[in-house]
Amino acid sequence: MERVLKELFGLDSFRPKQKEIITSILEGKNTLGILPTGSGKSLCYQIPALVLEGTTIVISPLISLMQDQVEALLENNIEAAYINSNMTAKNQAVVEARLRNGELKILYVAPERFNNRTFLNILEQINVPLVAFDEAHCISKWGHDFRPSYQEVIPIIEEKLPNADYIALTATATEDVEENIIELLSINKENIFKTSVKRDNLKLSVDLTFQREQFILKYIAEHKNTPGIIYVSTRKDAEKLGGFLYDNDIDNVIYHAGLKKSEREYNQNAFVSGQKNIIVATNAFGMGIDKRNIRFIIHYNLPGDIESYYQEIGRAGRDGQLSECILLSNSRDVMLQQFFIERSNATEEQKENMRLKLERMIQYNKTTKCLSSFIIKYFNPDEYVENCGMCSNCQREDKTIDITEESKHIIGLINTISLPVEKTIQVLRGEQAENIIHTELPEHPYFGKLSRYQPSDVHHIIDELVMSGYLHLSNDMLSVPLLGNEILEGKTKMHSVPFRRQFKELVNVSTDT
Ligand code: ADP
């Protein structure tokens, strides 16, 4: 494994989780890897493909991504190819022959290829030790980019390649998507490997300005000669904003799916090569773009979900240098996203899921808490996070308040009895409500410990504790994870931004920011 890394890829050491994922595959276990964009997911199936006998099949959603991957492998003298319906019949036949003869170590295909009879016939005759699902979130109907064709290949693979193991890789999987993927691909929980979605060099900001165009003009004036992407939601906005910037002497190119292919390629190259610094684009732009010095990503509109937002801002700062990701929005954006949802041909169940995802995106736009923590918690509610200290919310001038004592009462109560959020608030406030007085709860030592507080105050502290990983919330039931003891035992203090003037007067104002 290490020899292949050095000799074939010319790399010195593994990045986090690469070795664990590769080992798991080589031990013959179906495996899921959730690693951020740019962290080296491809290597996780490429090394096993070279170590194992036979041809590894990689399922990938985008033809342009396949081409890039294959070119990079060929440069390292690795026998790789792709096959897709854009190729001439003759070229497809050449790849098919090489596949049949066992000449390929790695073959990239789109999921649709599994509807091709010739391809399936060959699969039955050859040795395929491993099937890799790249961008595996596309398998899950709870993912933000569900592709039914991705899911439809699973029974075909089970039938045609009963001995193959599976590796699934993605950068963006929420808990429900993760559960869906491991169920569909028969992956055991022990064989999930993930690193934090945290990106330390991204400074996140939300700006609720009504004057988005002026904001952008000012920002670009203050960041001259700096490469950046401005994302918009519609083709029309790309044209309009691109034109507006141009009229204000800001050279830029635009990118959306309505442009001619040659125009798209020209504009993309102009941006990637550094000839133009600014690109105004819809979400059609970005997949597979390898430009390492993108210094800012401004969203002119609110995206539809956190996954899309995270994926789009993930293109900034690939070189590790500090980069800014600014979310602007307009009240009409929510309606536009709702329109996209209603118009889509998803099932009602999926639409409901999309509406919930949009709701979380709106929460991100409104939250007063650490933005970086918000995103980390969205993907991994159990991860311990500290405020980043750098995002627009962390940087606000407001002094924070010490809520350690209140937190101790909440965690103390939940440590003895798991309760829903509303009931927790009622018990701590000592409410004489019907659903409380006929139980043993009024006898509980924590009953009424926070009687001075409004329900919304207690709710806020519970939210903060859940956000920071000191309380766990699942199906509306609160429980205390191990980390909660840190607060109970006084090892950690809890702070919050002031959220209500009266509340501020109840607790000590500390000088921590
Ligand atoms: P992802 O699919 O996670 O977005 P890639 O697989 O495209 O990322 O890898 C991103 C870059 O990181 C590639 O240029 C790759 O060569 C490089 N890379 C991957 N693994 C390592 C490693 N262990 N050491 C150094 N560079 C690596």
Boltz pocket constraint, residues with backbone or C-beta under 6 A from the ligand:
constraints:
  - pocket:
      binder: B
      contacts: [[A, 11], [A, 12], [A, 13], [A, 14], [A, 15], [A, 18], [A, 35], [A, 36], [A, 37], [A, 38], [A, 39], [A, 40], [A, 41], [A, 42], [A, 43]]
      max_distance: 6.0
